[in-house]
Amino acid sequence: MSALQYMIKEYPGNEEERMRAAIGKFGLSGKAQVMPMKNLSDGQRSRFIFA
């Protein structure tokens, strides 16, 4: 499951674009948002947790 998929699942009713913006504010952009979380670096995972 990617960071974007997780956010959409946890916060239903929000647009994908809004979720992408929220994740992006913490430094996870583009490819990293749709990459499986198990493939993210430790730093990227930490940033996602703060999002």
C-alpha positions in Angstrom: 0.0 0.0 0.0 1.3 3.4 -0.9 1.3 6.5 1.3 -1.4 8.0 -1.0 -3.6 4.9 -0.8 -3.3 4.9 3.0 -4.3 8.5 3.3 -7.3 8.1 1.0 -8.4 5.0 3.0 -8.0 6.8 6.4 -9.6 10.0 5.3 -12.5 9.2 3.0 -14.3 12.0 1.3 -11.2 14.0 0.5 -10.0 14.4 -3.0 -6.8 12.7 -4.2 -5.3 16.1 -5.0 -5.9 17.3 -1.5 -4.2 14.2 0.0 -1.3 14.6 -2.4 -0.8 18.2 -1.3 -0.9 17.2 2.4 1.7 14.5 1.9 3.8 16.8 -0.3 4.0 19.4 2.5 6.1 16.9 4.4 8.6 16.3 1.6 7.1 13.3 0.0 6.4 14.1 -3.6 5.6 12.5 -6.9 6.9 9.0 -7.2 7.3 8.5 -3.5 3.6 9.1 -2.8 2.6 6.1 -5.0 5.5 3.9 -4.1 4.8 1.0 -1.7 5.6 2.2 1.8 7.9 -0.8 2.3 10.2 0.6 -0.5 10.5 4.1 1.1 13.6 5.0 3.0 13.5 5.4 6.7 13.5 9.2 6.3 10.6 9.1 3.9 8.6 6.9 6.2 9.3 9.3 9.0 8.0 12.2 7.0 4.9 10.3 6.0 4.1 9.5 9.7 4.2 13.2 10.4 1.8 13.9 7.6 
